[in-house]
Amino acid sequence: MAQKIIQAYNQAPWRIQVQQLGTFLLIILALGMITGFYLFISAQAAMAGLNIQDGEARREILLREIASKKVELGNLNSVENMEKRAIAAGYKPVPADTGMYVLVKGYTGQPPMNMAPPPGPDMLPDPRLKPEYTQSLWEFLFQTVNGLHLPSGGQTP
């Protein structure tokens, strides 16, 4: 039984060459597929990056337009412009001593506009950290070891 098994016949040289060629082509095919897969993933990542850049650029443009419109609205609502528009519409300024105010029962006027809550301690973020982040490694290890309970008798399950 210690003898080597000897093949009864040799492979034809062309069969060996075909097997080697097939193995080589299989390796090339596998490398090509891996390369194609990486190129596909890279193309998708690049496209996502370009979409993000386009979105950020559009966001910047919109923020500038919003700021521009806010400035324009502020200019239109300024006292000087409102006075000019009122005079152009035919209104005349009334001196404070000749003006007449009428009190309407039950009318409280326009409610004040609250842009933001008044500043106070409740506006500050909570500086406390979660206990998981303040616990040292040693405390964690001791707590974990102390949390393990072995059954009585010292036998492990």
Contact map, one row per residue, 1 for C-alpha under 8 A:
1111000000000000000000000000000000000000000000000000000000000000000000000000000000000000000000000000000000000000000000000000000000000000000000000000000000000
1111000000000000000000000000000000000000000000000000000000000000000000000000000000000000000000000000000000000000000000000000000000000000000000000000000000000
1111100000000000000000000000000000000000000000000000000000000000000000000000000000000000000000000000000000000000000000000000000000000000000000000000000000000
1111110000000000000000000000000000000000000000000000000000000000000000000000000000000000000000000000000000000000000000000000000000000000000000000000000000000
0011111000000000000000000000000000000000000000000000000000000000000000000000000000000000000000000000000000000000000000000000000000000000000000000000000000000
0001111100000000000000000000000000000000000000000000000000000000000000000000000000000000000000000000000000000000000000000000000000000000000000000000000000000
0000111111000000000000000000000000000000000000000000000000000000000000000000000000000000000000000000000000000000000000000000000000000000000000000000000000000
0000011111000000000000000000000000000000000000000000000000000000000000000000000000000000000000000000000000000000000000000000000000000000000000000000000000000
0000001111100000000000000000000000000000000000000000000000000000000000000000000000000000000000000000000000000000000000000000000000000000000000000000000000000
0000001111110000000000000000000000000000000000000000000000000000000000000000000000000000000000000000000000000000000000000000000000000000000000000000000000000
0000000011111011000000000000000000000000000000000000000000000000000000000000000000000000000000000000000000000000000000000000000000000000000000000000000000000
0000000001111111000000000000000000000000000000000000000000000000000000000000000000000000000000000000000000000000000000000000000000000000000000000000000000000
0000000000111111100000000000000000000000000000000000000000000000000000000000000000000000000000000000000000000000000000000000000000000000000000000000000000000
0000000000011111110000000000000000000000000000000000000000000000000000000000000000000000000000000000000000000000000000000000000000000000000000000000000000000
0000000000111111111000000000000000000000000000000000000000000000000000000000000000000000000000000000000000000000000000000000000000000000000000000000000000000
0000000000111111111100000000000000000000000000000000000000000000000000000000000000000000000000000000000000000000000000000000000000000000000000000000000000000
0000000000001111111110000000000000000000000000000000000000000000000000000000000000000000000000000000000000000000000000000000000000000000000000000000000000000
0000000000000111111111000000000000000000000000000000000000000000000000000000000000000000000000000000000000000000000000000000000000000000000000000000000000000
0000000000000011111111100000000000000000000000000000000000000000000000000000000000000000000000000000000000000000000000000000000000000000000000000000000000000
0000000000000001111111110000000000000000000000000000000000000000000000000000000000000000000000000000000000000000000000000000000000000000000000000000000000000
0000000000000000111111111000000000000000000000000000000000000000000000000000000000000000000000000000000000000000000000000000000000000000000000000000000000000
0000000000000000011111111100000000000000000000000000000000000000000000000000000000000000000000000000000000000000000000000000000000000000000000000000000000000
0000000000000000001111111110000000000000000000000000000000000000000000000000000000000000000000000000000000000000000000000000000000000000000000000000000000000
0000000000000000000111111111000000000000000000000000000000000000000000000000000000000000000000000000000000000000000000000000000000000000000000000000000000000
0000000000000000000011111111100000000000000000000000000000000000000000000000000000000000000000000000000000000000000000000000000000000000000000000000000000000
0000000000000000000001111111110000000000000000000000000000000000000000000000000000000000000000000000000000000000000000000000000000000000000000000000000000000
0000000000000000000000111111111000000000000000000000000000000000000000000000000000000000000000000000000000000000000000000000000000000000000000000000000000000
0000000000000000000000011111111100000000000000000000000000000000000000000000000000000000000000000000000000000000000000000000000000000000000000000000000000000
0000000000000000000000001111111110000000000000000000000000000000000000000000000000000000000000000000000000000000000000000000000000000000000000000000000000000
0000000000000000000000000111111111000000000000000000000000000000000000000000000000000000000000000000000000000000000000000000000000000000000000000000000000000
0000000000000000000000000011111111100000000000000000000000000000000000000000000000000000000000000000000000000000000000000000000000000000000000000000000000000
0000000000000000000000000001111111110000000000000000000000000000000000000000000000000000000000000000000000000000000000000000000000000000000000000000000000000
0000000000000000000000000000111111111000000000000000000000000000000000000000000000000000000000000000000000000000000000000000000000000000000000000000000000000
0000000000000000000000000000011111111100000000000000000000000000000000000000000000000000000000000000000000000000000000000000000000000000000000000000000000000
0000000000000000000000000000001111111110000000000000000000000000000000000000000000000000000000000000000000000000000000000000000000000000000000000000000000000
0000000000000000000000000000000111111111000000000000000000000000000000000000000000000000000000000000000000000000000000000000000000000000000000000000000000000
0000000000000000000000000000000011111111100000000000000000000000000000000000000000000000000000000000000000000000000000000000000000000000000000000000000000000
0000000000000000000000000000000001111111110000000000000000000000000000000000000000000000000000000000000000000000000000000000000000000000000000000000000000000
0000000000000000000000000000000000111111111000000000000000000000000000000000000000000000000000000000000000000000000000000000000000000000000000000000000000000
0000000000000000000000000000000000011111111100000000000000000000000000000000000000000000000000000000000000000000000000000000000000000000000000000000000000000
0000000000000000000000000000000000001111111110000000000000000000000000000000000000000000000000000000000000000000000000000000000000000000000000000000000000000
0000000000000000000000000000000000000111111111000000000000000000000000000000000000000000000000000000000000000000000000000000000000000000000000000000000000000
0000000000000000000000000000000000000011111111100000000000000000000000000000000000000000000000000000000000000000000000000000000000000000000000000000000000000
0000000000000000000000000000000000000001111111110000000000000000000000000000000000000000000000000000000000000000000000000000000000000000000000000000000000000
0000000000000000000000000000000000000000111111111000000000000000000000000000000000000000000000000000000000000000000000000000000000000000000000000000000000000
0000000000000000000000000000000000000000011111111100000000000000000000000000000000000000000000000000000000000000000000000000000000000000000000000000000000000
0000000000000000000000000000000000000000001111111110000000000000000000000000000000000000000000000000000000000000000000000000000000000000000000000000000000000
0000000000000000000000000000000000000000000111111111000000000000000000000000000000000000000000000000000000000000000000000000000000000000000000000000000000000
0000000000000000000000000000000000000000000011111111100000000000000000000000000000000000000000000000000000000000000000000000000000000000000000000000000000000
0000000000000000000000000000000000000000000001111111110000000000000000000000000000000000000000000000000000000000000000000000000000000000000000000000000000000
0000000000000000000000000000000000000000000000111111111000000000000000000000000000000000000000000000000000000000000000000000000000000000000000000000000000000
0000000000000000000000000000000000000000000000011111111100000000000000000000000000000000000000000000000000000000000000000000000000000000000000000000000000000
0000000000000000000000000000000000000000000000001111111110000000000000000000000000000000000000000000000000000000000000000000000000000000000000000000000000000
0000000000000000000000000000000000000000000000000111111111000000000000000000000000000000000000000000000000000000000000000000000000000000000000000000000000000
0000000000000000000000000000000000000000000000000011111111100000000000000000000000000000000000000000000000000000000000000000000000000000000000000000000000000
0000000000000000000000000000000000000000000000000001111111110000000000000000000000000000000000000000000000000000000000000000000000000000000000000000000000000
0000000000000000000000000000000000000000000000000000111111111000000000000000000000000000000000000000000000000000000000000000000000000000000000000000000000000
0000000000000000000000000000000000000000000000000000011111111100000000000000000000000000000000000000000000000000000000000000000000000000000000000000000000000
0000000000000000000000000000000000000000000000000000001111111110000000000000000000000000000000000000000000000000000000000000000000000000000000000000000000000
0000000000000000000000000000000000000000000000000000000111111111000000000000000000000000000000000000000000000000000000000000000000000000000000000000000000000
0000000000000000000000000000000000000000000000000000000011111111100000000000000000000000000000000000000000000000000000000000000000000000000000000000000000000
0000000000000000000000000000000000000000000000000000000001111111110000000000000000000000000000000000000000000000000000000000000000000000000000000000000000000
0000000000000000000000000000000000000000000000000000000000111111111000000000000000000000000000000000000000000000000000000000000000000000000000000000000000000
0000000000000000000000000000000000000000000000000000000000011111111100000000000000000000000000000000000000000000000000000000000000000000000000000000000000000
0000000000000000000000000000000000000000000000000000000000001111111110000000000000000000000000000000000000000000000000000000000000000000000000000000000000000
0000000000000000000000000000000000000000000000000000000000000111111111000000000000000000000000000000000000000000000000000000000000000000000000000000000000000
0000000000000000000000000000000000000000000000000000000000000011111111100000000000000000000000000000000000000000000000000000000000000000000000000000000000000
0000000000000000000000000000000000000000000000000000000000000001111111110000000000000000000000000000000000000000000000000000000000000000000000000000000000000
0000000000000000000000000000000000000000000000000000000000000000111111111000000000000000000000000000000000000000000000000000000000000000000000000000000000000
0000000000000000000000000000000000000000000000000000000000000000011111111100000000000000000000000000000000000000000000000000000000000000000000000000000000000
0000000000000000000000000000000000000000000000000000000000000000001111111110000000000000000000000000000000000000000000000000000000000000000000000000000000000
0000000000000000000000000000000000000000000000000000000000000000000111111111000000000000000000000000000000000000000000000000000000000000000000000000000000000
0000000000000000000000000000000000000000000000000000000000000000000011111111100000000000000000000000000000000000000000000000000000000000000000000000000000000
0000000000000000000000000000000000000000000000000000000000000000000001111111110000000000000000000000000000000000000000000000000000000000000000000000000000000
0000000000000000000000000000000000000000000000000000000000000000000000111111110010000000000000000000000000000000000000000000000000000000000000000000000000000
0000000000000000000000000000000000000000000000000000000000000000000000011111110011000000000000000000000000000000000000000000000000000000000000000000000000000
0000000000000000000000000000000000000000000000000000000000000000000000001111111011000000000000000000000000000000000000000000000000000000000000000000000000000
0000000000000000000000000000000000000000000000000000000000000000000000000111111111000000000000000000000000000000000000000000000000000000000000000000000000000
0000000000000000000000000000000000000000000000000000000000000000000000000000111111100000000000000000000000000000000000000000000000000000000000000000000000000
0000000000000000000000000000000000000000000000000000000000000000000000000000011111110000000000000000000000000000000000000000000000000000000000000000000000000
0000000000000000000000000000000000000000000000000000000000000000000000000011111111111000000000000000000000000000000000000000000000000000000000000000000000000
0000000000000000000000000000000000000000000000000000000000000000000000000001111111111100000000000000000000000000000000000000000000000000000000000000000000000
0000000000000000000000000000000000000000000000000000000000000000000000000000001111111110000000000000000000000000000000000000000000000000000000000000000000000
0000000000000000000000000000000000000000000000000000000000000000000000000000000111111111000000000000000000000000000000000000000000000000000000000000000000000
0000000000000000000000000000000000000000000000000000000000000000000000000000000011111111100000000000000000000000000000000000000000000000000000000000000000000
0000000000000000000000000000000000000000000000000000000000000000000000000000000001111111111100000000000000000000000000000000000000000000000000000000000000000
0000000000000000000000000000000000000000000000000000000000000000000000000000000000111111111100000000000000000000000000000000000000000000000000000000000000000
0000000000000000000000000000000000000000000000000000000000000000000000000000000000011111111000000000000000000000000000000000000000000000000000000000000000000
0000000000000000000000000000000000000000000000000000000000000000000000000000000000001111111000000000000000000000000000000000000000000000000000000000000000000
0000000000000000000000000000000000000000000000000000000000000000000000000000000000000111111100000000000000000000000000000000000000000000000000000000000000000
0000000000000000000000000000000000000000000000000000000000000000000000000000000000000111111110000000000000000000000000000000000000000000000000000000000000000
0000000000000000000000000000000000000000000000000000000000000000000000000000000000000110011111000000000000000000000000000000000000000000000000000000000000000
0000000000000000000000000000000000000000000000000000000000000000000000000000000000000000001111100000000000000000000000000000000000000000000000000000000000000
0000000000000000000000000000000000000000000000000000000000000000000000000000000000000000000111110110000000000000000000000000000000000000000000000000000000000
0000000000000000000000000000000000000000000000000000000000000000000000000000000000000000000011111110000000000000000000000000000000000000000000000000000000000
0000000000000000000000000000000000000000000000000000000000000000000000000000000000000000000001111110000000000000000000000000000000000000000000000000000000000
0000000000000000000000000000000000000000000000000000000000000000000000000000000000000000000000111110000000000000000000000000000000000000000000000000000000000
0000000000000000000000000000000000000000000000000000000000000000000000000000000000000000000001111111000000000000000000000000000000000000000000000000000000000
0000000000000000000000000000000000000000000000000000000000000000000000000000000000000000000001111111100000000000000000000000000000000000000000000000000000000
0000000000000000000000000000000000000000000000000000000000000000000000000000000000000000000000000111110000000000000000000000000000000000000000000000000000000
0000000000000000000000000000000000000000000000000000000000000000000000000000000000000000000000000011111000000000000000000000000000000000000000000000000000000
0000000000000000000000000000000000000000000000000000000000000000000000000000000000000000000000000001111100000000000000000000000000000000000000000000000000000
0000000000000000000000000000000000000000000000000000000000000000000000000000000000000000000000000000111110000000000000000000000000000000000000000000000000000
0000000000000000000000000000000000000000000000000000000000000000000000000000000000000000000000000000011111100000000000000000000000000000000000000000000000000
0000000000000000000000000000000000000000000000000000000000000000000000000000000000000000000000000000001111100000000000000000000000000000000000000000000000000
0000000000000000000000000000000000000000000000000000000000000000000000000000000000000000000000000000000111110000000000000000000000000000000000000000000000000
0000000000000000000000000000000000000000000000000000000000000000000000000000000000000000000000000000000111111000000000000000000000000000000000000000000000000
0000000000000000000000000000000000000000000000000000000000000000000000000000000000000000000000000000000001111110000000000000000000000000000000000000000000000
0000000000000000000000000000000000000000000000000000000000000000000000000000000000000000000000000000000000111110000000000000000000000000000000000000000000000
0000000000000000000000000000000000000000000000000000000000000000000000000000000000000000000000000000000000011111000000000000000000000000000000000000000000000
0000000000000000000000000000000000000000000000000000000000000000000000000000000000000000000000000000000000011111100000000000000000000000000000000000000000000
0000000000000000000000000000000000000000000000000000000000000000000000000000000000000000000000000000000000000111110000000000000000000000000000000000000000000
0000000000000000000000000000000000000000000000000000000000000000000000000000000000000000000000000000000000000011111000000000000000000000000000000000000000000
0000000000000000000000000000000000000000000000000000000000000000000000000000000000000000000000000000000000000001111110000000000000000000000000000000000000000
0000000000000000000000000000000000000000000000000000000000000000000000000000000000000000000000000000000000000000111110000000000000000000000000000000000000000
0000000000000000000000000000000000000000000000000000000000000000000000000000000000000000000000000000000000000000011111000000000000000000000000000000000000000
0000000000000000000000000000000000000000000000000000000000000000000000000000000000000000000000000000000000000000011111100000000000000000000000000000000000000
0000000000000000000000000000000000000000000000000000000000000000000000000000000000000000000000000000000000000000000111110000000000000000000000000000000000000
0000000000000000000000000000000000000000000000000000000000000000000000000000000000000000000000000000000000000000000011111010000000000000000000000000000000000
0000000000000000000000000000000000000000000000000000000000000000000000000000000000000000000000000000000000000000000001111111000000000000000000000000000000000
0000000000000000000000000000000000000000000000000000000000000000000000000000000000000000000000000000000000000000000000111111000000000000000000000000000000000
0000000000000000000000000000000000000000000000000000000000000000000000000000000000000000000000000000000000000000000000011111100000000000000000000000000000000
0000000000000000000000000000000000000000000000000000000000000000000000000000000000000000000000000000000000000000000000111111100000000000000000000000000000000
0000000000000000000000000000000000000000000000000000000000000000000000000000000000000000000000000000000000000000000000011111110000000000000000000000000000000
0000000000000000000000000000000000000000000000000000000000000000000000000000000000000000000000000000000000000000000000000111111000000000000000000000000000000
0000000000000000000000000000000000000000000000000000000000000000000000000000000000000000000000000000000000000000000000000001111100000000000000000000000000000
0000000000000000000000000000000000000000000000000000000000000000000000000000000000000000000000000000000000000000000000000000111110000000000000000000000000000
0000000000000000000000000000000000000000000000000000000000000000000000000000000000000000000000000000000000000000000000000000011111000000000000000000000000000
0000000000000000000000000000000000000000000000000000000000000000000000000000000000000000000000000000000000000000000000000000001111101100000000000000000000000
0000000000000000000000000000000000000000000000000000000000000000000000000000000000000000000000000000000000000000000000000000000111111100000000000000000000000
0000000000000000000000000000000000000000000000000000000000000000000000000000000000000000000000000000000000000000000000000000000011111110000000000000000000000
0000000000000000000000000000000000000000000000000000000000000000000000000000000000000000000000000000000000000000000000000000000001111110000000000000000000000
0000000000000000000000000000000000000000000000000000000000000000000000000000000000000000000000000000000000000000000000000000000011111110000000000000000000000
0000000000000000000000000000000000000000000000000000000000000000000000000000000000000000000000000000000000000000000000000000000011111111000000000000000000000
0000000000000000000000000000000000000000000000000000000000000000000000000000000000000000000000000000000000000000000000000000000000111111101100000000000000000
0000000000000000000000000000000000000000000000000000000000000000000000000000000000000000000000000000000000000000000000000000000000000111111100000000000000000
0000000000000000000000000000000000000000000000000000000000000000000000000000000000000000000000000000000000000000000000000000000000000011111110000000000000000
0000000000000000000000000000000000000000000000000000000000000000000000000000000000000000000000000000000000000000000000000000000000000001111111000000000000000
0000000000000000000000000000000000000000000000000000000000000000000000000000000000000000000000000000000000000000000000000000000000000011111111100000000000000
0000000000000000000000000000000000000000000000000000000000000000000000000000000000000000000000000000000000000000000000000000000000000011111111110000000000000
0000000000000000000000000000000000000000000000000000000000000000000000000000000000000000000000000000000000000000000000000000000000000000111111111000000000000
0000000000000000000000000000000000000000000000000000000000000000000000000000000000000000000000000000000000000000000000000000000000000000011111111100000000000
0000000000000000000000000000000000000000000000000000000000000000000000000000000000000000000000000000000000000000000000000000000000000000001111111110000000000
0000000000000000000000000000000000000000000000000000000000000000000000000000000000000000000000000000000000000000000000000000000000000000000111111111000000000
0000000000000000000000000000000000000000000000000000000000000000000000000000000000000000000000000000000000000000000000000000000000000000000011111111000000000
0000000000000000000000000000000000000000000000000000000000000000000000000000000000000000000000000000000000000000000000000000000000000000000001111111100000000
0000000000000000000000000000000000000000000000000000000000000000000000000000000000000000000000000000000000000000000000000000000000000000000000111111100000000
0000000000000000000000000000000000000000000000000000000000000000000000000000000000000000000000000000000000000000000000000000000000000000000000011111110000000
0000000000000000000000000000000000000000000000000000000000000000000000000000000000000000000000000000000000000000000000000000000000000000000000000111111000000
0000000000000000000000000000000000000000000000000000000000000000000000000000000000000000000000000000000000000000000000000000000000000000000000000001111101110
0000000000000000000000000000000000000000000000000000000000000000000000000000000000000000000000000000000000000000000000000000000000000000000000000000111111111
0000000000000000000000000000000000000000000000000000000000000000000000000000000000000000000000000000000000000000000000000000000000000000000000000000011111100
0000000000000000000000000000000000000000000000000000000000000000000000000000000000000000000000000000000000000000000000000000000000000000000000000000001111100
0000000000000000000000000000000000000000000000000000000000000000000000000000000000000000000000000000000000000000000000000000000000000000000000000000011111110
0000000000000000000000000000000000000000000000000000000000000000000000000000000000000000000000000000000000000000000000000000000000000000000000000000011111111
0000000000000000000000000000000000000000000000000000000000000000000000000000000000000000000000000000000000000000000000000000000000000000000000000000011001111
0000000000000000000000000000000000000000000000000000000000000000000000000000000000000000000000000000000000000000000000000000000000000000000000000000001000111
